[in-house]
Amino acid sequence: NAEGEILGRLASRIAVLLRGKHKPEFERNLDLGDTVIVENVDKIKVTGNKFNDKIYYKSSDRPGGLKKTTMKAIVMDKGWGEILRRSVYRMLPGNHLRSDIM
């Protein structure tokens, strides 16, 4: 239940659970198959003025290919679930297991 939770702290807890670090049989090179279902995602809190000021960057590695999007625009377009998904995705290790874990 994400009601009243702060975005970063919630994403950090979810990332730990998805990796399986709470289990005694945890191994860094394996996806243990854990899943997390989050309810009330639309009631997440964001500290400070991040809702208006936070900018997400996406690059195509081409000249002029840098795209900027604000948190507010993403929430209006795709909802709070996308913000939480991006936060958790970036907290996971950037290796070949990241897409499998998500």
C-alpha positions in Angstrom: 0.0 0.0 0.0 1.7 3.2 -1.2 -0.7 5.6 0.5 1.3 8.5 2.0 4.7 6.9 1.2 7.6 9.0 -0.2 8.5 8.0 -3.8 12.3 7.4 -3.3 11.9 5.4 -0.1 9.2 3.3 -1.5 11.1 2.6 -4.8 14.2 1.7 -2.7 12.2 -0.9 -0.7 10.7 -2.3 -3.9 14.1 -2.7 -5.5 15.4 -4.6 -2.6 12.4 -7.0 -2.6 12.6 -7.5 -6.4 16.2 -8.5 -6.2 15.4 -11.0 -3.4 17.9 -9.6 -0.9 15.5 -10.3 1.9 15.9 -14.1 1.3 18.7 -16.3 2.7 19.2 -17.9 -0.7 20.0 -14.5 -2.3 22.7 -14.6 -5.1 23.8 -11.6 -7.0 23.8 -13.3 -10.4 20.3 -14.8 -10.2 16.8 -13.5 -10.6 14.8 -15.2 -7.8 11.5 -14.4 -9.4 10.1 -12.1 -6.7 7.2 -9.9 -7.7 5.7 -6.8 -5.9 2.2 -5.4 -6.4 1.7 -1.8 -5.3 -1.7 -0.5 -4.4 -2.8 3.2 -4.2 0.1 4.4 -6.4 -1.7 7.6 -7.1 -1.4 8.6 -3.4 2.4 8.7 -3.4 4.1 11.8 -1.9 6.9 13.7 -3.6 9.1 15.8 -1.4 10.0 19.4 -2.1 9.0 20.9 -5.4 10.0 17.9 -7.5 6.6 17.5 -9.0 7.0 20.7 -11.0 10.8 20.8 -11.3 12.1 17.2 -11.8 13.2 16.6 -15.4 13.7 13.2 -17.0 16.1 13.0 -19.9 16.1 10.6 -22.8 18.8 10.6 -25.4 19.0 9.0 -28.8 22.7 9.7 -29.0 22.2 11.7 -32.2 22.8 15.4 -32.6 19.7 17.2 -31.2 18.3 13.9 -29.9 18.0 14.9 -26.2 14.4 14.8 -25.0 13.3 16.4 -21.8 10.1 15.6 -19.9 8.9 16.9 -16.5 7.5 14.7 -13.8 4.2 16.6 -14.1 3.9 15.8 -17.8 4.5 12.1 -17.2 2.0 11.9 -14.4 -0.6 13.6 -16.6 0.1 11.4 -19.6 0.8 7.9 -18.0 0.1 8.2 -14.3 2.0 7.7 -11.1 2.7 4.1 -11.9 5.2 5.1 -14.7 7.0 7.4 -12.3 7.3 4.6 -9.7 8.4 2.1 -12.5 11.2 4.5 -13.7 12.4 5.1 -10.1 12.6 1.4 -9.3 14.2 0.6 -12.7 17.0 3.0 -12.1 17.6 1.6 -8.6 18.3 -1.9 -9.9 21.8 -2.8 -11.1 22.4 -1.9 -14.7 23.3 -5.4 -15.9 21.5 -8.0 -18.0 19.3 -9.0 -15.1 17.6 -5.6 -14.8 15.0 -6.2 -17.5 14.4 -9.7 -16.2 13.8 -8.5 -12.7 11.4 -5.8 -13.8 
